[in-house]
Amino acid sequence: MSALSFLVLLVAGVGWGYLKLTGDIDTFSADGISGDRPPGTAGGQNVLVIGSDTRSGDNSGLGGSTGAVGRSDTVFLLHVYADRKHAVAVSVPRDAMVDIPACRKPDGTWTEPRQHSQFNGAFSVGETAEGNPACTQNTVEHLTGLRVDHTVVIDFAGFSALTSAVGGVRVCLPQDVYQRDLNPKLATQGSRVFAKGEQTVSGQRALDYVRLRHGIGDGSDIGRIKRQQAFVGSLVKKIKSRGMNPTTLLPLADAATDAMTVDPGLGSADKLLSFALSMKNVDLHNTKFVTVPWRYEGARVAVVEPDADELWAALKADRTLDGKETKGGRAGSGASPEASQPPVSGTGIDVAVYNGTTVTGLAARAAGLLSAHDFGVTGTATAQDQNRSRTVVAYGPGLRDQARTTARLFPGARIEQSTDAGIQLIVGQDYADDPSPAPDASSPSAASGVPADVADGARSADDDPCEDLSYG
């Protein structure tokens, strides 16, 4: 939740707290990081930030999850561009349904891969109080195809201490909030916790604000993510407004390091300082917040393809949300034709097509679309399950990239790993309702390589939290 604020204060304050930081930095073991990882890039860096809502230790009285098992709350992937002047934080909803790859448990054994599982379950693999950040990192790399350079875990106790150390954070609420909004199990509304309008929150009240789901907005985790993104921007601005000097920054540095657990690559003051200084020129206006393309799937959240893949591809190419290429400080005027995704070509990709609905001829229609884009169609048939609401592209070992190419023709299709060889397309009711293929990425609307609704919905770290209350 407050990860960018930690990066800001570390840039300015870690040098003064150098000796103290050396003894305060906790690391997690790299033994659980998968050996099957995406390749690194020569451009920007990707930092995975995990908010832990464990109730162990100092977090026991702060309203985290019940029990002794560490769970992840807010998670985002921070991409710092090669020019070190731009950054984008992509939030991943904890309720998102994803594939969780094999992960290492505390006893050294590895789990079997899990398909279509809730994203925040990755952090709980092994059921330890400190959680499993390596498993969440494996899952994010599997989901995005991006290599995670560093991982940082932040707990609620440290977040609470930071908001108090900074003197509170300015927020705005569209309406009054009551005790039952914080705890829906209460029989009565209870007393008012937050008044409508502008106010400053810190400590427990700051935690209550960022964790609030009911009483404002639509009560969803998506609405809460938007509120948390706005809170982070407000917190960063507050830190900068206090001035960058030892008196103001040392208490924040203490709060930051007490709150963090990092990967071994950041596990010393030297490494942390070097990493932080590499981002000292990232501007608040050029720091954007977005949420991975999503839609509801029952009570859970589905990651929408191919939109999400287009976002990951843009980050891999180090393109900003408006299509510019930073190129290590030489910001371009726009995405080059080579940087944009080409039209869909299925040359060399074989697909078996199944009709997952009762709509006659749907598999043949999808097969015709595939053939028109040079895919090889190995056959069409009726799926065993004819109640599919959503189209799925299932892929066997080594075929993930080919599956992603296939999914680009079917907006909203879910991609999932299978133990069966080859690629299977199971078309659902969503394709029956709207059989139009996704537009070629070379069209003008896709010039940036980032879905328009993602780019348009981005907010900057310096946006006024009281200017737009739609996130509430």
Secondary structure as GFF3:
##gff-version 3
##sequence-region A 1 472
A	DSSP	alpha_helix	3	13	.	.	.	ID=ss1
A	DSSP	alpha_helix	18	24	.	.	.	ID=ss2
A	DSSP	beta_strand	26	27	.	.	.	ID=ss3
A	DSSP	three_ten_helix	30	32	.	.	.	ID=ss4
A	DSSP	beta_strand	45	52	.	.	.	ID=ss5
A	DSSP	three_ten_helix	57	59	.	.	.	ID=ss6
A	DSSP	beta_strand	72	80	.	.	.	ID=ss7
A	DSSP	beta_strand	87	92	.	.	.	ID=ss8
A	DSSP	beta_strand	96	100	.	.	.	ID=ss9
A	DSSP	beta_strand	114	118	.	.	.	ID=ss10
A	DSSP	three_ten_helix	119	121	.	.	.	ID=ss11
A	DSSP	alpha_helix	133	144	.	.	.	ID=ss12
A	DSSP	beta_strand	150	155	.	.	.	ID=ss13
A	DSSP	alpha_helix	156	165	.	.	.	ID=ss14
A	DSSP	beta_strand	169	173	.	.	.	ID=ss15
A	DSSP	beta_strand	177	178	.	.	.	ID=ss16
A	DSSP	alpha_helix	179	182	.	.	.	ID=ss17
A	DSSP	beta_strand	192	194	.	.	.	ID=ss18
A	DSSP	beta_strand	197	201	.	.	.	ID=ss19
A	DSSP	alpha_helix	203	211	.	.	.	ID=ss20
A	DSSP	alpha_helix	221	241	.	.	.	ID=ss21
A	DSSP	alpha_helix	246	259	.	.	.	ID=ss22
A	DSSP	beta_strand	260	262	.	.	.	ID=ss23
A	DSSP	three_ten_helix	264	266	.	.	.	ID=ss24
A	DSSP	alpha_helix	269	277	.	.	.	ID=ss25
A	DSSP	beta_strand	287	291	.	.	.	ID=ss26
A	DSSP	beta_strand	294	297	.	.	.	ID=ss27
A	DSSP	beta_strand	300	303	.	.	.	ID=ss28
A	DSSP	alpha_helix	307	316	.	.	.	ID=ss29
A	DSSP	three_ten_helix	327	329	.	.	.	ID=ss30
A	DSSP	beta_strand	350	355	.	.	.	ID=ss31
A	DSSP	alpha_helix	362	372	.	.	.	ID=ss32
A	DSSP	beta_strand	376	382	.	.	.	ID=ss33
A	DSSP	beta_strand	392	395	.	.	.	ID=ss34
A	DSSP	alpha_helix	400	407	.	.	.	ID=ss35
A	DSSP	beta_strand	414	417	.	.	.	ID=ss36
A	DSSP	beta_strand	423	427	.	.	.	ID=ss37
A	DSSP	alpha_helix	429	433	.	.	.	ID=ss38
A	DSSP	three_ten_helix	444	446	.	.	.	ID=ss39
A	DSSP	alpha_helix	452	456	.	.	.	ID=ss40
A	DSSP	beta_strand	459	460	.	.	.	ID=ss41
###
